[in-house]
Amino acid sequence: MFRISGLEGEETRKKPAVMFINGLFGDSNFWFANELHLAPPFLLASRGYDVWLSNTRGSNFAQQHTRFSTDEIEFWQFDFIDSGVKELPQYIDFVLEQAGQD
């Protein structure tokens, strides 16, 4: 997960958190397909939001596992229901904890 919290040294705990989630077969790079000054994460960060970008399991930035490598079938034994039901709540809890919000 990546974070755009604003300018260096800026307080992040008082900013509302917003999370971008990549779609099927994508990663957080999707949100930067426009020119950077038009990219939604940068627009929201410049408007005072604490921006988080997730990368769902198997995407370019989420290829690590505690026990399995991407060469092992066990790494890929999940479905998108697992992502939504099991992983998304963990992403949300992590962002809220890090951002100091409820």
N, C-alpha and C positions, 0 to 999 in steps of 0.2 A: 504494500500500500504506500502511496506517495502522498505528501502533504504540501500544500502551498498555504503558508500561514500569514503571508504578507511580507512587509519589509523586514530586513534583519534587525533584531532588537525590539521589534514591535510586540506588544502584549497579545497573546493568543487566547487566553482563558476567558476573555470577555466577548469574544466574537461568536456569532452564531455559526455552528458547523453545518456544512453541506457536503454530501458525499456523491460522487459520480461513480456509476457502476458500468463496466463495459458490457457490451452485448455478446451474443454468440460468436465465437471464433475471433474475438477481438481482445484488445487490452486497453490500458489507459491512454495509449497514444491516439486512440480514436478521437478524443476530445480536443486534439491539437491539429486537426486536419485543415482548419482555416489558417489564415495569417494569425500570428500570435496575438495581435491586438484585438482579434475577433474571437479567440478561443474562450469558450464559456468558463473554464476554470480560472483563467487569468482575469476575465471580466469580473467575476464574483470576488476574487481575492482583492482586486483593486477597489471594490465597493465595500470592503470591510468584513468579508466572510472568511472563515477558516475552512479551506477547501481540502477535501480528501478524495483521492482517486484509487479505487480498488482495482484489483486484477484477479479475476476468478481463476480457480484452479485449472491448470493446464495452459493458461495464456503465456505469452512470452516472458512476463515478469513473475510468473508463479509456477516454476518448474522444480521446486524443491519440496522434499518430503522428509519426515523424520526417519523413515525406514526404507522407502522405495526410491529407485531412480526412475527416470522417464523411460528407460529401456525395459522396465518390468511391467507386466500386465496389471499388477496390483495397483500401480500408480493411477491407472486410467479407469479403475473400477468405481465409477461414480456417475451420477446423472445430474441433470440440471435441477431436478427436484431437490436433491441433496444440497446443491448450491444455494437454493432459495430457502430451504427449511432449516438447514444446519449451519451453513457458512454465513449467510447474510446477517442473521441475528448477532453472530460473533463480530462481524465487521462493525455493525452499529454500536454494540457495546464497547468495542475498542475505541472507536472515534469519540463517543461520548465521554469515556473515561479520560482519554488523552486531552480532550478539549475542556474537561472540568465541567461537563454539563450533565443534566439528568435525561 
